[in-house]
């Protein structure tokens, strides 16, 4: 197979793999829709998907990689908006959701303004120079997206259950990384190569952790999300243990000097005691 043919094949595979990756959150979003609650699902992967798709879309346009980068990531923009809309609809903490989305939109707006101004030549940069800057931010956005499952790794280790890991998204990212790594190597694009090498390793680690704490064999325990202050409870217990016995001892010592109300001898009011 010639180099040009290999590039064409992996260009198509890269586009298809990313589109498949876009469907990976749909399984969890469907569960959210059916349950009418977001449950343990985090919003971080979804806002990261929006930022990642939009920045890579702009990079693809400026770098003239119209397929698969520009076109596929443009689809990702719309997919992320749909997912976030459903998540917002069934979230119990809409204030946090709005703040997360607003922060992401502000970042996207700033970078979009830079891409437009820079692309028109007002920053005294070439189109390649502007695309290089956006490529750096695209890698950062990818870092946030593919590290999204890592957000819940602390909970996995704490509760000994991988129910917090979005397995479909991790699997899609794993295959996606392999294909994009190959495609980036063929076109010698170091933005694609560097980020996919790193996240191929991270995805492997996440899958190993999921295998160890499989939710089927390690389900979440009842009351795992109860907001309690364990330290305060422990202090209360120790306080009772240290105080109550001392009170009991004091009371018992005092009882030695008190007559029993049940067996107290009563004086006779009729006849006084005679002295012989």
Steps between C-alpha positions, in 0.01 A plus 500: 500500500639839402531786745219695333268199519586444867427865577164473326407181687590636842341834421172317450558282806584804711180674396290190566663431836434852620137477394473174693658672798233767480236232557669361813342754739160427347465178702535683829292793380225254408515358854471854632195554281335175614578552868414873488815556705871545424599266783879466528562633149732800493459804277875539455533253208217676316633855529844365411349338191353836398829685545703225334272479197483876444872570533602208278239610248663845481846345480391273216367796305813712541734204440293405193430150629136512399450127537501347752591784737278793401189309389492233772569736787230731369258211549645462849398857578134423436516165682645662812225763500232228487661302783534810718137595438377162626741508795377844600137391470536223760767647727417574863776761518430724203700788642818294482412383149444858381830615650688213336347566159549877530869459585550274199313734266709798613823312424366390162388855418844645576678242284244542223559876499875439480456256213287747305723802565818301442364332190422841351859607561441760772746332739786513248511122495481263210216251475747229599605701806142541618430131443808412706369698797158337466670161473652554844161589646347203318742270680405661831131447422574138411684467828185607684278269295703183530585566862130538577474136624788576736272740685326203659805284567522630855143388563579164341790445739303633796184295447669197338262512203549606137139615466634854467695424180326571171612176334351560151679833474828350619478215248413737217790724597736202514427392143483860385848569638657208314354607166578869539852419615557307179339771287702774670820305441421461130446874448771590756271713714659522843192644663323173424798278577596638841154518650396155381813331633428641844133411504550154363695432819239668720213308342686175563537586868130586529395171343723306737341678796153428364587130472618490862191676638238376254159637610346154451722351767562822696165688509456823690394450860177648630544848640826568314385853418373587848652825617639418841788632699676188614752689706229677695322173566819339623564793730150468645552131566833558671346779705229270630744226579731730692234690693225249582713253699636777720150621574398147583793462742416823678140396537595157627735650760228729625255213523715331761409774751131515420246276673291281285149642459366148479643361826527813716410435866210716616456628859194388691270790593325297775753374748839649567797276560542420872829509674544231761 
